[in-house]
Amino acid sequence: MTQQISSTKQDLIVEMRGIVKKFPGVLANDHVDFQLLRGEIHGLLGENGAGKSTLMNVLAGLYRQEAGAIFVNGAPKVFSSPRDAIKAGIGMVHQHFMLVPSQTVTENILLGLDDPRFFLRLPEYDSKVADLGERFGLKVDPRAKIWQLSVGEQQRVEILKMLYRGVDVLIMDEPTAVLAPQEIEGLFVTLRAMIAQGKSVIFISHKLQEVSDIADRVSVLRRGVATASGVASKGVSRQELAHLMVGRDVVFSIDKKPGNPQGVVLDVHDIYAENDKGLPALRGVSLNVRAGEIVGVAGVAGNGQSELSQVISGMRQCKQGQVLLNGDKVSNRNTLFGIQHGMAYVPEDRTHVGSAPNLSVTDNVIMKNYRKPPISNNGLLDMKAATKLANELRTAYDIIVPNVTTPVRLLSGGNLQRVILAREISGLPAFMVAVQPTRGLDVGAIEGVHRLLLAQREAGAAVLLVSEELEELLSLSDRVYVIYEGKIMGEVKVEGGEADEKLIDMIGQMMTGTSLDQIQKEGALHNG
């Protein structure tokens, strides 16, 4: 049953009535109603593929609905393009930014506008952009090139683009998916500043805690249908929201059995490596992972985590040091060598690195074992055996797909991650490195990934978990290393999947560059 809250006419800035949007074989939005009040942050929750982005793409003028109507300030509107929506005061910041890297902040903001028409007068517009940023707490250098900015700063540019066009309604699609914890807090400050100046925000997300923290009201979609419309977020628990999202109870507390780690499987010793720009990314990194344990790597994005996982998996050369897997040197070897020695790899980029988007589910799940029987028969692929394996994995890993011949580019993020995990885990690896395995996934899919990782631990595999979600690391890991600017700041044990405030504070300090030795020294001095 849909939960709903009534709104007064004068408070209503946007109303969507009975929106229907179809794609071939998919009913993305099924007669959805949505109301946005003036001066509110409205959270729009739902699983991947629930229809959240589709509904907002209709409101932003990117899609035209098959049925239903849109009203802005009480007047009916028909949008044929995003320009029409912007004229009506509605703008959208997409999850994947639409910026030109080689141009400046101001040049990106002015792109597509009628004014200035002939003479750019950049200094004048730099000043206007700086003033707008100051007003809304969106500090960014107007003269900086986009490629020079952090992801958080690029997101500010996207918001400034919309504010410069005078929008009253800002739609933000999964705005925290690419941000570090500190940047998320900065975004929330910005959104509250916008609300204080009479703007309204639609906050699309699958993260329950964030929506509870930032939103005034919440609407929930499940399989294209609204299961809650405009519910006050403070009056609904995380469990209730999760149930509305996935249609079942979701377990938030992870049942992690006491660990019994055995011998060292992965031994990373004094690794030095460079990033894609030829700059130092890893500077003397050493760590180890034992059989039957999950070891976490914590750190703000861009501190060497990606390079570390690539060196371990054989996708990046290291300048110095070595990586041993059960005593065999795997660093500076090809990826096949690691696979043959029992390594599984779940990469950060599941679309471009973890899968072949245009190939089928079957082709993707056999990528690591197509050389072996029963998939390979006298050097030839046995597609009957491959299809049988794919269907078995589809059932075992709950991959929701019409059939195993479907190209994986058509799958939702959660289902694509299940395909990758099915491929990697079905090979019974001795060691697995999982990088951001739940990034961009909804609460139901995250629960499933966590169960799979813990099952690997219980089966005796060694798991290295690289994540920017501190809560995830602390609930799954037995030990956590913290990395900062390519160096390990320290290592802490997590007892029983629980972390007290002192431990969280300690990890936070290490994530910002204070070594564990220094923290303990200062603590001893303070206590003394």
N, C-alpha and C positions, 0 to 999 in steps of 0.2 A: 504494500500500500504506500502511495506517495505521501510524504509528509510535506506540509505547506504552511506558509505564513502569508498573511495579507499585507498589502502595501497601500498607502494613501496615494491618490492620483498625483498630488503635487510633488511627492517624493520620487516618483517614478521617472527615471531618465531613459531607460531602455526596457522594452517589453517584446518578447518573442512568443508568439502564440502558435501552437500546433505545428512546429517545424518538422517537415519530413525531408530527408536527404537520402538518396539512394545512389549506390554504385553497382556495377555489374555483380550480381549475386549477393550483395550486402545491403541491408537496410541500416544505414549508419545512425540516423536519427528518426525515431518513431513517434511523431506527434509530441514533440518536446515543448514545454512551456518554460520560460526563463524570465525573471524580472531583476533588474538592477536599480538600486536606489541611488539617489544623488549623495555623494560624499561617503561612500562605503567601499570597503574591500570585500568582494564577494568571491569565496573559494569555489572552484568547480572541480570536483573530485571524480575519479573513476579509474578503472583498470585501463591498461593499454588496449586500444581497440574499442573502448566503451562509447566513443562518439564525441568526446569533449572537444578535441581540436576541430573536428568537422563542424560542430555546432558554432564554434567561434569563428571558423573560416567563413561560414555563412554570414555571420554578423559583420565580419570585416570586409565583405565584398569579394572574397576569393572564390566562393561557390555560390550558385543560385539554387535555392531550395525548390523541391517539386511541389510542396504545399506549405501553407502557413503564412504568417505575416509578421513584419517587423515594424515596431513603432518607436520613434525617438521623440521624446518630449511630447508624447501624445499624437504625433503626426505619423501617418503611414509612410514607410520608405521602401523603395525598391533599389537594391544596389547591384550595379552591373560590373563594378570594379572596386578595388581598394580606394581609388581616388574618390568615388562616390561616398564611401563610408567615411573617409577622412573629412569630406565636406560637411557631413552630418555630425562630425565631432567624435568619430570612433576610429581608433588606430590600434594596430597589433604589433607586438614585439615577438617574433618567432623564436623557437628554441634554437634554430640554426641561424645565426646572424646574417643579414643581407647587407654587408659592407664591402667597399672596395679597398683592399689592403694598402694599395700604393698611394691613396689620396688621404688628405688631412681630415681631421674631425669635422671642421667647418665645411669642407668640400662635400663630404658624405651627407651632411645634414641638408645642404642646398640642392643636392641631386634631385632632378625631377620637378623642381619648383619653377613657376613662371617668372619669379622675381629673385635674383637679378636676371635681366634678360640679355643685355649686351655687354655691360661692364661689370666685372666680378667684385671689385672693391673689397678684396679679402679682409684687410685690416678692420674695416667697418663691421663686417659680418662676424669676424673673430670676436669682436667686442660684444656683439649681440648674443652670441653663443655662450661666452663666458658669463654674461649677466644672467642668462637663463639658467645656466648650471648652478650659479651662486644662489639663485632664488629657490631652487628645488633641492639643494644639497647634492648636486651631481657634478662634482669637481673633476674636470678633465681638461687637458691642455688643448685648446682649439686648433693649434698649429701642429700638433703631433700627428704623424702618420699612423693609420690604423694598425699596421703590422708591429708598431712599437708599443702598443698598449696590451695590458693584461686582459684576460677574458672578462673580468669584472668591469674594467674600464670600457671595453667594447660594448658591453650591455648598456652602460650609461649613455653611450653615443646613440644606441638604438632608441632608448627612452627619450633622449633629447630631440631626436628626429621627429618623434610624434608630438612632443610638447611644442616644438617650434612651429608645427603645422596647426597648432591651436586645438588639439583634441581635448575633449572633456572626459572621454572614456578610454582607458588604456587596457587592452587585453594582453596579458603576459602568459605565454605558453611555456610551461615547465621552466620558469625563470631561474630556479636554483640548481638545475641539473648540471650546469657547467661551472658552478661557483664553489670556492673554498668556504669553510665555515665563517671566516672573518668577513668575506665578501657578502655572504647571505645576510648577516646582521646589518651591513651597510645598505643593502638593497631594501631591507625592511624599514630602515630609517627614512630612506628616500620615499617609499610608498606612503608612509604616514605623513610626510611633509606634503605630498601631493593631495592627500585626502583633506588635510588642514586647509588647503587652498581651494577646496570645492570640487576637485576632480573625483572620478570614480574609477575603481580598478577591478578587473576580473582576473583572478589568479588561478590559472589552470595548474593542477598538480596531482600527484598520486601520493604525496608525503603527508600523512595524517597529522603529524606533530606540527609541521610548518603551517598547515592550513589552520589548525587550532590556535597557533600563536598569532597569526597575522590577520585572519579573516573575521569580519563582523558576522557574516552569514555564509551558509554553505548550501550548494546544490550538488546532488550526486547523480551520475549516470551509470547505468549498468546495461550493457548490450543495446545501447541506443535509446533506452527508456529512462526517464527521470524517476529515481526511487526516493528522492528528497528534493524539495524546491524551496530555497530561501529559509532554511532552518538556522536559528541563532547558534553560532558555533560554540559558544560558551556553555550551552545547555545539552550538548551531545558528547558522549564519551568516545574515545578512540575505538573501542570495541564496537559501538553502535555504528560509527561511520564505516568501519571496515566491513561490517555485515551488510550495510547498504551497498557498498562497492562490489563485493564479491558474492553476495548471496549466501554466505555461510559464516560461521564463527572462525576468526583467525587467531591463532595462538601467537601472542607477542613474546612470552617468556620461552626461551629455547631450552629444551631438555638436553643439556650437555652432560654426558656421563663423566665421572672422574677419569682423568687421563692416565695412561700407562706407557709413556714414550720409551722406545727402545733405542737402537743404535742410530748414529748420524747417517742420514741419507743424502742430504744436500749440504755441502761445505763450500761456502763462498769465502775466499781468502784474499784480502788486500786488493780489491778490484779498482782499477782506474779506467774510465771510459769517457768518450766525448759525446755531445749531443749532435743533432743534425746540422748545427751551425759551426761545428768544429770547436766548440767551447767545452771546458771541463764540466762533466755532468756527474761523474762518480769519482770520489777522491779517497781511496783507501777503505772501501766498504768491506767489512767482514761480518758474516752471520752464518748460522747453521739451522737446519731443520731435521728433527729426528722422526723416525717411523712412529706413527700413531699420535701425531700432534699437529695442531694448526698454529703456525707462527705468523703473526700479523706484522705488516710494515705500515706505520702511520706517518703522515706528513702532509703538508699543504701541497697542492698540485704544483708540479714543475720543479720539485727538489731532487729529482733523479730516480723516482720510483719507476717510471716507464723504461728508462734506460737500463735499470737494474734487471727488470723482468726480461728485457730483450737480450741482454748479455747472457742470462741464465738459459734462455730458450734457444740461443744460437742465432738470433736475428740481428745482433750487433756485436762488433769486434770489441775486445777490451785491450787496452794499451799495456796493462800490467796486472799481475795477479792471476788467479785461476779459479774455476768453478769445478768442483768434483761432485759426481753423482755416483753414490755407492763406490767411491774410490776411483772411478774413471773420470779423466779430464774431459769435460764437455764444452768448456769455453773455447771460442774461436774455431769451433767445428760447425758443420752444417746442421740444420734442424733435424734432418733424418737421423743423424747420429744420436741426438737426444731422445728421439722417439723410440729408436731401437734399444735404448738403455732404460726404457720405462718412464719417460717424461711425458706429462700431459700439460697443455698450455691453453688457458682461457684468456685471450687477449682483451685489452681495454676496448679496442674498436671491433665490435662484433660483426659489423657490416662489411668493412673493407679488408680486415685482416683475418677475422675468425671464420668467415664464410665466403663462398662464391655466390653472390646474390642471384645471378641469372640461372644457376644450376638448381636442380631439384633437391628436395629433402633427402632422397636416396643418395644422390651424388655427394651431398655434403657429409652424410654420416659415414660413408665408406672411404673418405679421403685418406685416412691413416692406415687402413688395413686392406686396401684394394690389391696389394701385392701378395696377400696371403690367402690360403684356402679358408673357408669355402668360397670367398668372393672371387678369388683368382683360381682358374682351373687350366693348368698347362699354359700359363701366360696369357690367358684370355679371361675377360670379365664374365662372370656368371651373373647376369642381371636378375635371374630368378632368385638366386641366393641373396643378392644385394637387396632386392625388394622385400624379401622375407625378413631380413635383418632390420631394414628400415621400419617395417610395420611392427616388429617386436619392440623396437626402441620407441616408436610413436606411442604405443600403449604403455610401456614401462615408465616413460618420462612425461606422460600426459601432454603430448604435443598436439595442440588443437589445429588441425589442418584438414582440408577436404580429402586429400589423398597424398601419398608420398611422392607423386610426380610433380607436385606444386613447387614452383620456384620459391626459394626462401626469401626473396625480396618482398614477397607478398605477405610474409608473416609479421605479426606484432613483435615488439622488442622482447617480450617475455617468452614467446614461443621460439624465436630465433635463438635466444640464450639456452633454452632447453635442448634445441638441436645440437648446439655446440657442446653442451655438457654431456649429452648422450654420447656423442662421438668420442669425447675425451675420456669419460669414465668407463665406457663399455670395454675399453682396452685394458682394464684393470691396472692402472698405472702405479708405480712405486712412489712416484713424486708428481705433485701437481702444483703449478703456479697459476693462481687465479687473480687477474687484475681487474679491479672495479666490477666484480661479477654481477652486482645488482644495480649498477648505475642505470637510471631511467626506467626501472621496473616498478610495477605497482606492488601493493602490500601482499597480495596473494602470491605473486610470482616470487617475491623476495623470500617469503616463508619457504617455498619449495626449493630455492637455490640453497638456503641455509641448511635445510635437511640433507640435501645431497652432499654438501661439503662435510657435514658432521658424519655422514655415513662413510665417507672416504677415510676420515680419521679413525673411526671405529673398525674399519677393515684393515687398518695398519699402514695406510699410506701416509706419506709426509706431505703436508699442504702448506704452501707459502701464500698468504692472503694479502694482497696489496689493495688498500681501500682508503678513501678519504672520509668514509663514514665512521667516525670514532665509536659510535654506539655499536655498530656491526663488528668492528675489530674486538671490542672489549667483551662482547657476548659470545663470540666464536673462538677467540684465540686462547691458547695456553700461555704464550709469551708474546710480547710486542716489542719490536725494534722501532725506534723513531729516527727518521732521516731528515736532515736539513742541509740544503745546499750541497748535496752529494756526500755528506758525512753522516755516520751513525752517531747520534747524540747520546744513546743509551739503550738499555734493554730492561724491561720490567716483566714480572710474572703477573698473570691474572688468575686469581684463585677462584675456582668454581664458577667461572663465567660472570663474576660480580666485580664491580669496580667502585671503590668509594671516591668521595670528592677529592681526597688527598691525591689519589693515583691519577685521576682525571686532570687535576691541576698540574701535576708533575709532567704528564704527557703533553699538556698544552704548552708548558714552558719549553720543553724540548722541541716542540714543533716550531717554536719561534726563535730557536737558536741557542738556548742555554743547555749545556751538557749536563747529564745526570750527575757527574762528579761535582760540578759546580753547585747544582741544586742541593746535593747532600752536604757539601761543605758549608754552604750558607745556612742550611737547616741546623747543622751541628753548632755553628757559631751562635745562631739565634737561641737554640735550646740551652747553650752553655751560658 
